[in-house]
């Protein structure tokens, strides 16, 4: 058995590492602030308010958002998706005075943060009503893991859902979905369109106001992946026309006399409780850091991506999930693979134990995707990289996979 070499981190799609120095410094700075935003008038509280405002502006500039009040800081994408999905469904459900049959549609590639939230939320609402008024409609993927625009359009026309949910990009295959085209379909049919942007954020140029104009109602992202922020950070973008009751209520610091939140103020009524200023500042600093050389870094990462897929295609007994053509559509910097007769968890163990390479194995919280790809229930091994990784990192990973596959064969 070989001795493990210096660790190579190829699990960037789960949590990016290492974090920029600026991210860490910003978080520490926040911990030295003697106050909370909007909570007092003393110097520490005023500084906290300035830091929060500056962080929101940084994020708005990066995502091309004209009104930064449409950006809500949340403690992660799971929270953000719960906030948007539950509130949107409940709003339509309670407004259904005629008792019409309603449904929510979602693509077959969604993360459990979407599918579990929808399943539990729909069940709870139907229990309140005492009948199956609200249902779920899954729109299947193609066998290679891609969404099918014709199938989406046909289903939305026939089912007439109140909401459609889709990933901006897959966390299993790295496929980038045609979000603007889907948004236009939803806009024409009057369907709210909610996008999980967790994997796309930081890897694609995302202009949120532009997406809203095409038909996106809300866009949600974690902060700890491509945006280089800390765990416990995330974003929700709300289109101007998208009406949403607060998911959680409580103290907001300002407007304390207001009890009725039927006309919530943005973003304050969606950011209840004392803000996690350290996490928010860390996220803003991470975004500021990647924004300095964003276009150049994308090109460099795309080079690594091509190198990975070219190398994997030359290894016998290895199947790469998703279409192999990198340009139609372009892929995110991740690859999920199956090596003949080696369970994904065992493959991940061998890569770390014998070669010092950190990866992710299993279903990646996306069991539906693996069912379409034929890799359920074992899942696959996922390699994911970013600008901090090098060609040498990739070469060592490819060599390791080749050796493991050869020894197994």
C-alpha positions in Angstrom: 0.0 0.0 0.0 1.3 3.4 -0.9 1.7 6.1 1.7 -0.8 9.0 1.4 0.8 12.0 -0.2 0.0 15.7 0.6 -3.7 16.0 0.6 -5.5 17.1 -2.6 -8.9 18.6 -2.1 -11.3 17.7 -4.9 -14.6 18.2 -3.0 -15.1 21.9 -3.9 -18.8 21.3 -5.0 -19.6 20.4 -1.4 -17.7 23.2 0.3 -14.9 25.3 -1.2 -11.5 25.2 0.4 -9.2 26.8 1.2 -11.2 30.0 1.9 -9.6 33.3 0.8 -7.7 35.2 3.5 -10.1 38.1 3.0 -13.0 35.9 4.0 -11.5 34.9 7.3 -10.3 38.4 8.1 -13.8 39.8 7.4 -15.4 37.3 9.7 -12.9 38.2 12.5 -13.5 41.9 12.0 -17.3 41.3 12.5 -16.6 39.6 15.8 -14.9 42.7 17.1 -18.0 44.9 16.4 -19.8 45.9 19.6 -23.3 45.9 18.4 -25.9 44.5 16.0 -27.4 46.1 12.9 -30.6 48.2 13.4 -30.7 47.4 17.1 -29.3 50.5 18.7 -28.0 54.0 18.0 -24.6 53.7 19.6 -21.3 53.6 17.6 -21.0 49.8 17.6 -24.5 49.3 16.3 -24.0 52.0 13.6 -20.8 50.3 12.4 -22.6 47.0 12.3 -25.3 48.6 10.1 -22.7 50.0 7.8 -21.0 46.7 7.4 -24.2 44.9 6.6 -25.2 47.6 4.1 -21.8 47.4 2.4 -21.9 43.6 2.3 -25.3 43.8 0.6 -24.0 46.3 -2.0 -21.0 44.1 -2.7 -23.3 41.1 -3.4 -25.7 43.3 -5.5 -22.8 44.6 -7.7 -21.5 41.1 -8.3 -24.9 39.7 -9.3 -26.0 42.9 -11.2 -28.9 43.7 -8.9 -30.1 47.3 -9.2 -32.0 47.4 -5.9 -30.0 45.6 -3.2 -33.1 45.4 -1.0 -34.2 42.4 -3.2 -31.3 40.4 -1.8 -31.9 38.6 1.4 -29.1 37.1 3.5 -30.0 33.6 4.8 -28.1 30.9 6.8 -27.7 28.6 3.7 -29.5 27.5 0.6 -31.6 24.9 2.5 -33.1 27.7 4.6 -33.6 29.9 1.6 -35.4 27.2 -0.4 -37.6 26.5 2.6 -38.3 30.2 2.9 -39.3 30.6 -0.7 -41.0 27.2 -1.4 -43.1 26.9 1.7 -44.2 30.6 1.6 -45.0 30.5 -2.1 -47.0 27.3 -1.9 -48.9 28.4 1.2 -49.7 31.8 -0.4 -51.3 30.1 -3.4 -52.9 27.4 -1.3 -54.6 29.8 1.1 -55.7 32.1 -1.8 -57.4 29.2 -3.5 -60.9 30.1 -2.3 -62.6 28.0 -5.0 -61.0 24.8 -3.9 -59.3 24.2 -7.3 -56.8 21.4 -7.6 -53.3 22.9 -7.5 -49.9 21.5 -8.2 -46.2 22.3 -7.9 -43.8 21.0 -10.5 -40.1 20.3 -10.2 -37.4 18.8 -12.4 -36.2 15.3 -11.7 -32.7 16.6 -11.0 -33.5 18.4 -7.8 -31.6 18.4 -4.5 -33.3 17.0 -1.4 -33.5 20.6 -0.1 -36.2 21.0 -2.8 -37.8 17.6 -3.0 -38.1 17.0 0.8 -39.3 20.5 1.4 -42.0 20.2 -1.2 -43.1 16.8 -0.1 -43.4 17.8 3.6 -44.9 21.2 2.8 -47.6 19.8 0.5 -48.5 17.1 2.9 -48.8 19.6 5.8 -51.0 21.9 3.7 -53.3 19.2 2.6 -53.7 18.0 6.2 -54.8 21.6 7.1 -57.3 21.6 4.2 -58.5 18.0 4.9 -58.2 17.0 1.3 -55.7 16.6 -1.5 -55.9 20.1 -2.9 -52.2 20.5 -3.6 -50.1 17.9 -5.5 -46.5 17.4 -6.9 -45.5 16.8 -10.5 -42.0 15.6 -11.3 -40.8 16.3 -14.8 -38.4 13.5 -15.8 -34.8 14.0 -17.0 -33.4 12.6 -20.1 -31.4 9.3 -19.5 -28.1 11.3 -19.7 -29.3 13.7 -16.9 -30.3 16.7 -19.0 -33.6 18.5 -18.7 -35.9 18.4 -21.7 -37.3 21.8 -22.7 -40.1 20.3 -24.7 -41.1 18.1 -21.8 -41.0 21.0 -19.4 -43.1 23.1 -21.6 -45.6 20.4 -22.3 -46.0 19.5 -18.6 -46.4 23.1 -17.5 -49.0 23.7 -20.2 -51.0 20.6 -19.2 -50.6 20.6 -15.4 -50.7 24.4 -15.0 -48.7 24.4 -11.7 -48.5 27.4 -9.4 -44.7 27.0 -9.2 -41.9 25.3 -11.1 -38.5 24.6 -9.4 -35.3 23.7 -11.2 -31.6 23.7 -10.5 -29.4 26.3 -12.3 -26.9 23.5 -12.7 -26.6 19.9 -11.6 -24.5 18.9 -8.5 -24.2 15.4 -9.9 -23.3 15.9 -13.6 -22.3 19.6 -13.7 -24.8 20.2 -16.6 -25.9 23.8 -16.8 -29.6 24.1 -17.4 -31.1 26.6 -19.9 -32.6 28.7 -17.2 -33.5 31.7 -19.3 -35.4 29.6 -21.8 -37.3 27.8 -19.0 -38.0 31.2 -17.4 -39.6 32.5 -20.6 -41.9 29.5 -20.7 -42.9 30.1 -17.1 -43.5 33.8 -17.7 -45.8 33.1 -20.7 -47.8 30.6 -18.7 -48.0 32.6 -15.5 -46.0 30.1 -13.4 -43.7 31.2 -10.6 -40.2 30.0 -11.4 -37.8 29.3 -8.5 -34.2 28.5 -9.2 -31.7 26.7 -7.0 -28.4 28.4 -7.9 -26.2 26.7 -5.3 -23.9 25.0 -7.7 -23.9 27.7 -10.4 -23.0 30.6 -8.1 -19.4 31.6 -8.4 -18.8 29.5 -11.5 -21.2 31.3 -13.9 -21.8 34.9 -14.7 -25.2 35.4 -13.2 -27.2 38.6 -13.7 -30.1 38.4 -11.4 -32.2 41.3 -12.6 -31.8 40.0 -16.2 -33.1 36.6 -15.0 -36.0 38.3 -13.3 -36.9 40.0 -16.6 -37.0 36.7 -18.4 -39.3 35.1 -15.8 -37.3 34.0 -12.7 -39.3 34.7 -9.5 -36.6 33.8 -7.0 -33.0 32.6 -7.1 -31.4 30.9 -4.1 -27.8 30.1 -3.4 -25.6 28.8 -0.6 -22.5 30.9 0.2 -20.0 28.2 1.1 -19.4 26.7 -2.3 -18.3 28.7 -5.4 -18.9 32.0 -3.6 -16.0 31.2 -1.2 -18.0 32.2 1.9 -18.3 30.4 5.2 -20.7 27.6 6.1 -24.0 29.1 7.4 -24.2 31.7 4.7 -26.5 32.1 1.7 -28.6 34.4 -0.5 -32.1 34.7 -1.7 -32.9 37.0 -4.6 -36.6 38.0 -5.0 -37.9 39.5 -8.2 -39.8 42.8 -7.8 -43.1 41.2 -8.8 -42.7 38.1 -6.6 -44.9 38.4 -3.5 -43.8 36.4 -0.5 -45.0 36.2 3.1 -42.1 35.8 5.6 -41.3 32.2 6.4 -40.1 33.0 9.9 -41.2 36.1 11.9 -39.6 37.8 14.9 -37.5 40.8 15.8 -36.1 43.0 13.0 -34.7 45.9 15.0 -36.7 48.5 13.0 -40.5 48.9 12.6 -41.1 47.1 15.9 -44.6 48.6 16.1 -45.7 46.6 13.0 -47.4 43.3 13.8 -49.2 42.7 10.5 -46.7 41.4 7.9 -49.1 41.0 5.0 -47.0 43.7 3.2 -43.5 42.7 4.2 -40.6 45.2 3.8 -37.5 44.0 1.9 -35.1 42.8 3.1 -35.8 43.5 6.8 -38.9 41.3 7.3 -37.1 38.3 5.7 -34.0 38.7 7.9 -35.5 38.3 11.3 -33.5 37.9 14.5 -30.0 39.2 15.1 -28.1 38.9 11.8 -25.1 36.6 11.6 -22.9 39.5 10.7 -19.7 37.4 10.7 -21.0 34.9 8.2 -22.5 37.7 6.0 -19.3 39.7 6.0 -17.3 36.5 5.2 -19.6 35.8 2.3 -19.3 39.3 0.9 -15.6 39.2 1.2 -15.4 35.9 -0.6 -17.6 37.3 -3.4 -15.4 40.4 -3.6 -12.3 38.2 -3.8 -13.6 36.1 -6.7 -14.8 39.2 -8.5 -11.3 40.5 -8.8 -10.3 38.0 -11.5 -13.6 36.3 -12.3 -13.4 36.0 -16.1 -9.8 34.8 -16.0 -10.4 32.3 -13.3 -13.4 30.9 -15.2 -11.2 30.3 -18.2 -8.5 28.6 -16.1 -11.1 26.4 -14.4 -12.6 25.5 -17.8 -9.1 24.3 -18.9 -8.9 22.1 -15.8 -12.4 20.8 -16.6 -11.4 19.8 -20.2 -8.3 18.2 -18.8 -10.3 16.1 -16.4 -12.9 14.9 -18.9 -10.2 14.1 -21.5 -8.3 12.1 -18.9 -11.3 10.2 -17.7 -12.4 9.3 -21.2 -9.1 7.4 -21.6 -9.5 5.2 -18.5 -11.0 1.8 -19.0 -13.8 0.6 -16.8 -14.7 4.1 -15.8 -18.1 5.6 -16.7 -18.6 9.4 -16.5 -22.1 10.5 -15.7 -23.9 12.9 -18.0 -23.1 13.9 -21.7 -19.4 13.8 -22.6 -19.6 16.8 -24.9 -18.3 19.7 -22.7 -19.5 22.5 -25.0 -23.1 21.5 -25.5 -23.8 22.5 -22.8 -20.8 23.7 -21.0 -20.1 21.9 -17.7 -19.4 23.0 -14.2 -16.1 22.0 -12.7 -17.2 18.6 -11.4 -17.3 15.0 -12.7 -19.2 12.1 -11.2 -17.8 8.6 -12.1 -18.5 5.0 -11.6 -15.7 2.4 -11.7 -16.9 -1.1 -12.6 -17.6 -3.3 -9.5 -16.2 -0.8 -7.0 -18.8 0.9 -4.7 -18.5 4.6 -4.6 -17.7 4.8 -0.9 -14.9 2.2 -1.3 -13.5 4.2 -4.2 -13.5 7.4 -2.1 -11.8 5.5 0.7 -9.0 4.2 -1.6 -8.4 7.6 -3.1 -8.0 9.2 0.3 -6.2 6.4 2.1 -3.8 5.5 -0.6 -3.4 8.7 -2.5 -4.4 11.5 -0.2 -7.2 12.7 -2.4 -10.5 14.0 -0.9 -13.7 13.5 -2.9 -17.4 12.8 -2.3 -19.2 9.5 -2.7 -22.8 8.5 -2.7 -26.0 10.1 -3.9 -25.0 13.7 -3.3 -28.4 14.5 -1.8 -29.9 14.0 -5.3 -31.3 10.5 -5.4 -33.7 11.3 -8.2 -30.9 12.2 -10.5 -29.1 8.9 -9.8 -32.3 7.0 -10.6 -32.4 8.6 -14.0 -28.7 7.9 -14.6 -29.0 4.2 -13.4 -26.6 4.7 -10.5 -29.1 4.4 -7.6 -28.8 3.4 -4.8 -24.9 3.3 -4.6 -24.5 6.7 -6.4 -21.1 7.7 -7.7 -17.8 9.3 -6.9 -17.7 13.0 -7.5 -14.5 15.0 -8.2 -14.9 18.8 -8.1 -12.2 21.5 -8.4 -11.8 25.2 -8.6 -9.2 27.8 -9.3 -7.1 26.8 -6.2 -6.5 23.4 -7.8 -3.7 22.7 -10.3 -3.0 20.5 -13.3 -0.7 18.5 -11.0 -3.6 17.9 -8.7 -5.7 16.6 -11.6 -2.9 14.5 -13.0 -2.5 12.8 -9.6 -6.2 12.1 -9.3 -6.4 10.7 -12.8 -3.4 8.5 -12.2 -4.9 7.2 -9.0 -8.2 6.4 -10.6 -6.5 4.6 -13.5 -4.4 2.5 -11.1 -7.5 1.6 -9.0 -9.5 0.7 -12.0 -6.7 -1.3 -13.5 -6.1 -3.2 -10.3 -9.8 -3.9 -10.0 -10.0 -5.2 -13.6 
